[in-house]
Amino acid sequence: MKLIPMLVALFPQQFFRIFEVTMKKSLLGLMLLAVSGAAVANDGFYIGAAYSQLSYGTVVFSEQIDSDNGFAANLGYDFAFGRVFTLGAEVEYKDLGGVVEKGSMGNSTVEADLSASSIGINVLPKFYIGDRFYLLGKLGMHSVDYSMKVTAMGKTTQVDKSATEVSFGGGLGYHFGNFTAQTTYEAMTVDTTSLGAINIGMQYHF
């Protein structure tokens, strides 16, 4: 146990030189491991899916009697710029669910049934807090297909339309292995109706 103190006393300069070189190599190895781990976690292709809890604004009538939630599926690529910032680009399909409203016109009860889906592209700037946790913004351009059915006096009229809409939102995510858990809130417009979505999903990174 006294050998090391004796060597330090006899050869102080040589001992501290060896200690300095060893520490520098250890720190360099840790830095390279951290950087390479961040690059693997933040850069590359991914696929994902999410459950969407939807909230529609008023379509025609103020009384909502039924609503359907939806889902989303995407394929994208993350471009890593260092360890703090990543820019994602993705193609996404959304089932936007629908809503059924009830009102009256004269003596007749009228039901309006709106359903929608979309496909589009999104950009997602991600800001990392450490190597695993991140905050994100989301901006998209989507082609929205929607169908409106109006039923009155036993007769149903259906109108199908499409429009290009902008979606935007934000959220957070967490990496574990090749998987990522992510939740977002997004807003967009279907025809003239506002739509909000809380999405909870998973991604797999290649």
Secondary structure as UniProt FT lines:
FT   HELIX           3..10
FT   HELIX           12..42
FT   STRAND          44..56
FT   STRAND          63..68
FT   STRAND          70..81
FT   TURN            82..84
FT   STRAND          85..105
FT   TURN            106..107
FT   STRAND          108..129
FT   TURN            130..132
FT   STRAND          133..152
FT   TURN            153..154
FT   STRAND          155..176
FT   TURN            177..178
FT   STRAND          179..190
FT   TURN            191..192
FT   STRAND          193..205
//
